[in-house]
């Protein structure tokens, strides 16, 4: 069958000939070459590529033409990953890396179609892109791969059982332990995330717009205590040894003012004044101007 890319009236490329004296035809716009025609034309360019010296203008032309003629392979492979929420341009660009690797490693002596050789490279690069760059929370690679296998097993069992499979059923099908299944399910939660500032629709006009943070989590009072401790530590370090000892006896040992007075050799009233002075100093240091109000 004659094709639009190897007709006799087409131009040869830089005067070079292929194997057996066959002209290396100019395909015109390589991206417009039909996939069926690209297979035969790719063989001619691979033959010529093997003869040329790497780095020359002719070699680069042949290599670039092979890349452009086989871009349909990348688009075909990328189509399998539609609907995953990622920009398809990024997916295609990633697949192009796999195509280039396949072209640089392909040899006609393998006696295999280039399409069969290239697709695993292209799909592999795209899968690596999803595995390494689209997880909201980084998890170990084995768990990333386990998530993919779990999804396949769940889809197979769901169609077979007409219901969601149990952990035990997934473990049996995948030949792993139930604990590994649970671990994979937990890790899968790290694939997607939502912003705490994401707007949510209220229950009615009177409620206005809410954000996700309004419905997730609770106030943790002990966090405020931690902040107080961090603010108090440098102020405690500025106190004299005697003042720190008084505070320790009163609030750690829970001694009475009278007992502290006996140990210090002073009256209970004097101990009260000392404690009040120390507390006021610490409060002023922690609250700043507010502590003086």
Secondary structure, 3 states (H helix, E strand, C coil): CCCCCCCCCCCEEEEEECHHHCEEECCCCHHHCCHHHHHHHHHHHHHHHHHCCCCCHHHHHHHHHHHHHCHHHHHHHHHCCCCCCCCHHHHHHHHHHHHHHHHHHCCHHHCCCHHHHHHHHHHHHHHHHHHHHCCCCCCCHHHHHHHHHHHHHHHHHHHHHCCCCCHHHHHHHHCCCHHHHHHHHHHHCCCCCCCCCCEECCCCCCCCCEEHHHCCCCCCHHHHHHHHHHHHHHHHHHCCHHHHHHHHHHHHCCCCHHHHHHHHCCCHHHHHHHHHHHHHHHHHHHHCHHHHC
